[in-house]
Amino acid sequence: RRRLFLLRVLMSSPNVLILDEPTNDLDIQTLTILEDYLDNRIFCELSGETTEPDAEDKKGFDTFMERYKAGLEIEKKDEPGISITTNLPFIPTDERNLVYKAAKLLMDEFDIREGITVELQKFIPVAAGMAGGSSDAAATMIGMNRLFNLGLTVKEMMKRAVAIGADVPYCLLRGTALAEGIGEQLRPLPPCPNCYVLIGKPAISVSTKMVYEKLDSAQIEHHPDIDRILEGLQWHNLNKISEYMGNVLEKVTIAQYPIIEEIKNHMKEHGAVNAMMSGSGPTVFGLFDDKDTAEHACEALRESKIAKTVFLTTVFNNGGH
């Protein structure tokens, strides 16, 4: 069977406190979401045919994921309804926003009569193939569960999260995981080796639907070796993981936007052990095993102007490693 491969990486935002223990026993009126689980898809294998990445008939979806963090704040209000504000004026704040959908899902199920206000701080580039919206939705579910003492376990939230989006269950699980189905069947894996992740997004936007429609699985010649990647995770070997990772969606997106390949090459020329497009693009990430090299590569990428948005971050594994 032909298999498709997809890869996504996310960045972390600074100065966000992590709360590891639930607070369901407290009467909280305002809750800062301290666990905004961003989807860092290190490797993804998709087998079967689909023209839309969220199609119900998507099958054989295998993904390796990592967790990053950001933050938002939820506050109770007496008036019913959901009010969202964000630091990015072009982000929708109505039912089109996944934060709104996640909150409404739980409010409807548990007959929550109070309203909420949500202050959403977006640090992940929008429409960049980095699952920022899914992480926002996961953080909202965590927050609603604690703020209204719903008593849901992570598994129970994950089951509900599928209705919001295929990436949301992972963003609730955290850590490194293998995802199957459309992404909702998750199996924890050994943590990703510590490394530095350089992220660069060119000044373009990519239609995910267009990429999947143009992808011809019959023309895919090279696939990442999932078994070797698993071995690399087991051995905590970044070079082995990097050697066998891949993203077949690059063939479509780079043909339309060659600057993505230019950014990849720039990262590798400046010391990345490997670099790859994230998801359907256009964001590119590079993995580095040395901090100084990563910092120099980051500065060089900024100076090159080929990427409009540039960040340097690290992986974050469960347990703080």
C-alpha positions as CSV (number, residue, x, y, z in Angstrom):
1,R,0.0,0.0,0.0
2,R,1.2,3.5,-0.8
3,R,1.8,5.6,2.2
4,L,1.9,9.4,2.6
5,F,4.0,11.2,5.1
6,L,3.4,14.4,6.9
7,L,5.5,16.4,9.3
8,R,4.7,19.3,11.6
9,V,6.6,21.2,14.2
10,L,5.4,23.8,16.7
11,M,7.2,26.4,18.7
12,S,6.8,27.3,22.3
13,S,6.0,30.7,23.7
14,P,8.1,32.2,26.6
15,N,7.0,32.8,30.2
16,V,4.2,30.3,30.5
17,L,3.8,28.5,33.8
18,I,2.9,24.8,33.7
19,L,0.4,23.4,36.1
20,D,0.7,19.7,36.4
21,E,-2.0,18.9,39.0
22,P,-5.7,19.3,38.4
23,T,-7.6,22.0,40.3
24,N,-11.1,20.6,40.2
25,D,-11.5,20.9,43.9
26,L,-11.1,24.6,43.9
27,D,-13.7,27.3,43.3
28,I,-12.0,29.2,40.5
29,Q,-13.4,32.2,38.8
30,T,-10.5,32.9,36.5
31,L,-8.1,30.3,35.1
32,T,-5.0,30.9,33.1
33,I,-4.6,27.9,30.9
34,L,-1.2,26.6,31.7
35,E,-1.2,23.6,29.4
36,D,-1.7,24.6,25.8
37,Y,-0.6,21.4,24.1
38,L,0.7,22.2,20.7
39,D,1.0,19.5,18.1
40,N,4.6,18.9,17.0
41,R,4.2,16.1,14.5
42,I,7.6,14.8,14.0
43,F,6.7,12.2,11.5
44,C,3.4,11.2,10.1
45,E,2.4,8.3,7.9
46,L,-0.9,8.3,6.1
47,S,-2.1,5.3,4.1
48,G,-5.2,5.1,2.0
49,E,-6.7,7.8,-0.3
50,T,-8.2,11.1,0.7
51,T,-8.6,14.5,-0.9
52,E,-9.2,16.4,2.3
53,P,-7.0,15.9,5.4
54,D,-10.0,16.0,7.7
55,A,-12.1,13.6,5.6
56,E,-13.9,10.9,7.6
57,D,-12.5,8.2,5.4
58,K,-8.9,8.9,6.1
59,K,-7.2,5.7,7.2
60,G,-3.9,4.4,8.4
61,F,-2.7,7.7,9.9
62,D,0.5,7.2,11.8
63,T,2.2,10.2,13.5
64,F,4.9,10.9,15.9
65,M,4.2,14.0,18.0
66,E,5.8,16.3,20.5
67,R,4.4,18.8,22.9
68,Y,5.1,22.5,23.2
69,K,3.3,25.2,25.2
70,A,1.6,28.5,25.0
71,G,-1.2,30.2,27.0
72,L,-4.7,31.6,27.2
73,E,-7.0,32.8,30.0
74,I,-10.6,31.9,30.7
75,E,-12.9,33.8,33.1
76,K,-16.4,33.1,34.3
77,K,-19.1,35.7,33.7
78,D,-22.7,35.8,34.8
79,E,-24.1,36.5,31.4
80,P,-24.4,33.4,29.1
81,G,-22.3,33.1,26.0
82,I,-18.7,32.9,24.9
83,S,-16.6,36.1,24.3
84,I,-13.1,35.8,22.8
85,T,-10.4,38.4,22.5
86,T,-7.0,37.8,20.8
87,N,-3.8,39.6,20.2
88,L,-4.2,39.0,16.4
89,P,-7.1,41.2,14.9
90,F,-7.6,38.9,11.9
91,I,-8.4,35.8,14.0
92,P,-12.1,35.0,14.1
93,T,-13.6,35.2,17.6
94,D,-17.0,33.5,16.8
95,E,-18.0,29.9,16.2
96,R,-15.3,29.6,13.5
97,N,-12.7,29.6,16.2
98,L,-11.7,26.2,17.7
99,V,-11.6,27.8,21.1
100,Y,-15.2,28.7,20.8
101,K,-16.1,25.2,19.5
102,A,-14.3,23.5,22.3
103,A,-16.0,25.7,25.0
104,K,-19.4,25.3,23.4
105,L,-19.1,21.5,23.2
106,L,-18.6,21.2,26.9
107,M,-21.1,24.0,27.8
108,D,-23.8,22.2,25.9
109,E,-23.1,18.8,27.2
110,F,-22.9,19.8,30.8
111,D,-25.6,22.5,30.6
112,I,-23.4,25.3,31.8
113,R,-25.5,28.4,32.1
114,E,-22.7,30.8,33.0
115,G,-20.8,32.5,30.3
116,I,-17.0,32.8,29.8
117,T,-14.6,35.3,28.4
118,V,-11.4,34.0,26.8
119,E,-8.2,36.0,26.2
120,L,-6.3,34.1,23.6
121,Q,-2.6,34.9,23.0
122,K,-1.5,33.5,19.7
123,F,2.2,32.9,19.2
124,I,2.1,30.3,16.5
125,P,2.0,31.5,12.9
126,V,-1.5,31.2,11.5
127,A,-2.2,29.0,8.4
128,A,1.3,27.6,8.8
129,G,0.8,23.9,9.1
130,M,1.5,24.0,12.8
131,A,-1.8,23.1,14.4
132,G,-2.0,26.2,16.5
133,G,-5.8,26.1,16.5
134,S,-5.9,22.5,17.7
135,S,-3.7,23.4,20.7
136,D,-5.9,26.3,21.6
137,A,-8.9,24.0,21.6
138,A,-7.1,21.5,23.8
139,A,-6.1,24.2,26.2
140,T,-9.7,25.4,26.3
141,M,-11.0,21.9,27.2
142,I,-8.4,21.6,30.0
143,G,-9.5,25.0,31.3
144,M,-13.2,24.4,31.1
145,N,-12.8,21.1,32.9
146,R,-11.0,22.7,35.8
147,L,-12.9,26.0,35.9
148,F,-16.4,24.3,36.1
149,N,-15.3,21.2,38.0
150,L,-16.5,18.8,35.3
151,G,-14.4,15.9,36.5
152,L,-13.3,14.7,33.1
153,T,-10.3,12.5,32.7
154,V,-7.8,13.2,29.9
155,K,-9.1,10.1,28.1
156,E,-12.7,11.4,28.4
157,M,-11.7,14.7,27.0
158,M,-9.7,13.1,24.2
159,K,-12.8,11.1,23.1
160,R,-14.9,14.3,22.9
161,A,-12.0,16.3,21.2
162,V,-12.3,14.2,18.0
163,A,-15.5,16.2,17.2
164,I,-13.5,19.4,17.2
165,G,-10.5,18.3,15.1
166,A,-8.3,15.3,14.5
167,D,-5.3,17.0,16.1
168,V,-7.0,18.0,19.3
169,P,-6.8,14.5,21.1
170,Y,-3.0,14.5,20.8
171,C,-2.8,18.0,22.1
172,L,-4.5,16.8,25.2
173,L,-2.3,13.7,25.6
174,R,1.1,15.5,25.3
175,G,4.5,13.9,25.0
176,T,5.8,11.8,22.1
177,A,3.1,9.5,20.6
178,L,2.2,7.4,17.6
179,A,-1.1,8.4,16.2
180,E,-3.3,6.2,14.0
181,G,-6.7,6.5,12.4
182,I,-7.3,10.2,11.7
183,G,-5.0,11.0,14.6
184,E,-7.3,10.0,17.5
185,Q,-5.8,6.6,18.2
186,L,-2.7,7.5,20.2
187,R,0.1,5.4,21.7
188,P,2.8,7.0,23.9
189,L,6.4,6.6,22.7
190,P,9.8,7.3,24.3
191,P,10.6,11.0,24.5
192,C,12.2,12.9,21.7
193,P,15.9,13.5,22.2
194,N,16.7,17.0,23.4
195,C,17.5,19.3,20.5
196,Y,17.0,22.8,19.2
197,V,14.3,23.5,16.6
198,L,14.6,26.4,14.2
199,I,11.3,27.4,12.6
200,G,11.0,29.6,9.5
201,K,7.8,30.6,7.8
202,P,8.0,32.5,4.4
203,A,5.5,35.3,3.7
204,I,3.1,33.0,1.9
205,S,0.0,30.9,2.9
206,V,-0.8,27.5,1.6
207,S,-4.2,25.8,1.1
208,T,-4.1,22.4,2.8
209,K,-7.0,21.3,0.7
210,M,-5.1,22.2,-2.5
211,V,-2.0,20.2,-1.4
212,Y,-4.0,17.1,-0.7
213,E,-6.0,17.4,-3.9
214,K,-2.8,17.6,-6.0
215,L,-1.0,14.8,-4.2
216,D,-0.9,11.6,-6.2
217,S,-0.1,8.7,-4.0
218,A,0.9,6.6,-7.0
219,Q,3.8,8.9,-7.7
220,I,5.3,8.8,-4.2
221,E,8.7,7.1,-4.6
222,H,10.3,7.6,-1.2
223,H,8.9,7.1,2.3
224,P,10.4,7.6,5.7
225,D,11.2,4.4,7.5
226,I,8.9,4.4,10.5
227,D,10.6,1.4,12.1
228,R,13.9,3.1,12.0
229,I,12.4,6.3,13.4
230,L,11.0,4.2,16.3
231,E,14.4,2.7,16.9
232,G,15.9,6.2,16.9
233,L,13.4,7.3,19.6
234,Q,14.1,4.1,21.6
235,W,17.8,4.8,21.4
236,H,17.4,8.5,22.0
237,N,19.3,9.1,18.7
238,L,18.5,12.4,17.0
239,N,20.7,11.7,14.0
240,K,18.9,8.4,13.3
241,I,15.5,10.0,13.7
242,S,16.5,12.9,11.4
243,E,17.9,10.6,8.8
244,Y,14.7,8.7,8.2
245,M,12.1,11.3,8.7
246,G,10.2,12.7,5.7
247,N,7.2,14.6,4.3
248,V,5.8,13.6,1.0
249,L,3.6,16.7,0.9
250,E,6.7,18.6,0.1
251,K,6.6,17.4,-3.5
252,V,3.3,19.3,-4.1
253,T,3.9,22.4,-2.0
254,I,7.5,23.1,-3.0
255,A,6.5,22.8,-6.7
256,Q,4.2,25.7,-6.0
257,Y,6.4,27.6,-3.7
258,P,10.2,26.9,-4.3
259,I,11.1,29.3,-1.4
260,I,10.3,26.4,1.0
261,E,13.2,24.4,-0.5
262,E,15.4,27.5,-0.2
263,I,14.7,27.7,3.5
264,K,15.3,24.0,4.0
265,N,18.7,24.3,2.3
266,H,19.6,27.4,4.2
267,M,19.0,25.6,7.5
268,K,21.0,22.5,6.5
269,E,23.9,24.7,5.2
270,H,24.0,26.3,8.6
271,G,24.3,23.1,10.6
272,A,20.8,21.5,10.9
273,V,21.0,17.7,11.1
274,N,18.0,17.8,8.8
275,A,15.3,20.3,7.8
276,M,11.8,19.7,6.5
277,M,8.5,21.3,5.7
278,S,5.9,21.3,8.5
279,G,2.6,19.7,7.5
280,S,1.3,21.0,4.2
281,G,3.5,24.0,4.6
282,P,4.7,26.6,4.2
283,T,6.6,26.5,7.5
284,V,10.0,24.8,7.6
285,F,11.8,23.5,10.7
286,G,15.4,22.4,11.2
287,L,16.7,20.2,14.0
288,F,20.0,21.1,15.7
289,D,22.0,19.1,18.2
290,D,24.1,22.1,19.3
291,K,22.8,25.4,20.8
292,D,25.5,27.7,19.4
293,T,25.0,26.3,15.9
294,A,21.3,26.7,16.2
295,E,21.5,30.3,17.4
296,H,23.9,31.2,14.5
297,A,21.6,29.5,12.0
298,C,18.6,31.4,13.5
299,E,20.4,34.8,13.1
300,A,21.5,33.9,9.6
301,L,18.0,33.0,8.6
302,R,16.6,36.3,9.9
303,E,19.3,38.2,8.0
304,S,18.6,36.3,4.8
305,K,15.0,37.7,4.7
306,I,13.7,34.5,3.0
307,A,11.6,33.7,6.0
308,K,9.3,36.3,7.4
309,T,8.8,34.6,10.8
310,V,11.7,33.0,12.5
311,F,11.8,31.3,15.9
312,L,14.3,29.1,17.8
313,T,12.9,26.8,20.4
314,T,13.5,23.3,22.0
315,V,11.4,20.2,22.4
316,F,9.4,19.7,25.6
317,N,8.8,16.2,26.8
318,N,6.5,15.0,29.5
319,G,8.3,15.1,32.8
320,G,10.1,18.3,31.8
321,H,12.9,16.7,29.8
